[in-house]
Amino acid sequence: MATLTEVQKQADSLSEPDKEELLRHLLNTLPDAPLGPDDEEVARRVEEMESGAVQPISHDQFLAEVGRK
């Protein structure tokens, strides 16, 4: 079986249409992304915010807190 490095080198030499087809194939082999929160979870979070149990934060603050800014 070919190593990842060998496969990457082979992929680099493909034409653009072939690369696109390979990408489609590889994406189809990955598991689906997890679904977002269900309606009950959304309702619970809205209730927490409306009741004051939690305080909302801005998108910028969120990014800063998770270390992405």
KAFENGI-V520970 format. One record per residue. N is the residue number from 1. RES is the residue in one small letter. PSI is psi in whole degrees, 0 to 359 (none if undefined). NEAR is the number of other C-alpha atoms within 8 Angstrom. D_LAST is the distance of its C-alpha to the last C-alpha in Angstrom with 1 decimal. Layout:
BEGIN
N:RES:PSI:NEAR:D_LAST
N:RES:PSI:NEAR:D_LAST
END
This chain:
BEGIN
1:m:140:2:40.9
2:a:148:5:38.6
3:t:164:6:35.5
4:l:317:6:32.0
5:t:319:6:32.1
6:e:317:8:35.4
7:v:319:9:34.2
8:q:317:8:31.2
9:k:319:8:33.6
10:q:319:8:35.9
11:a:323:8:33.2
12:d:331:6:32.2
13:s:357:6:35.9
14:l:156:8:36.1
15:s:163:6:36.6
16:e:314:6:33.8
17:p:322:6:35.8
18:d:323:8:36.2
19:k:319:10:32.6
20:e:318:8:31.8
21:e:319:8:34.5
22:l:318:8:33.3
23:l:314:8:29.8
24:r:315:8:31.4
25:h:312:8:33.5
26:l:319:8:30.6
27:l:324:7:28.5
28:n:344:7:31.7
29:t:349:6:32.1
30:l:151:6:28.8
31:p:154:5:28.9
32:d:151:4:27.8
33:a:148:4:24.4
34:p:147:4:24.7
35:l:157:4:25.7
36:g:184:4:23.8
37:p:147:7:25.2
38:d:174:6:28.9
39:d:322:6:30.5
40:e:319:7:31.3
41:e:317:8:27.8
42:v:314:9:26.6
43:a:320:8:29.6
44:r:317:8:28.8
45:r:320:8:25.3
46:v:315:8:26.6
47:e:319:8:29.3
48:e:319:10:27.0
49:m:316:11:25.0
50:e:328:7:28.4
51:s:348:7:30.0
52:g:5:7:27.3
53:a:329:7:26.9
54:v:153:7:23.2
55:q:130:6:21.0
56:p:154:5:18.6
57:i:159:6:15.0
58:s:163:6:13.0
59:h:318:6:10.7
60:d:318:7:8.0
61:q:318:8:9.1
62:f:311:9:9.3
63:l:320:10:5.8
64:a:320:9:5.2
65:e:331:7:8.4
66:v:7:6:8.2
67:g:31:6:5.7
68:r:13:6:3.8
69:k:none:5:0.0
END
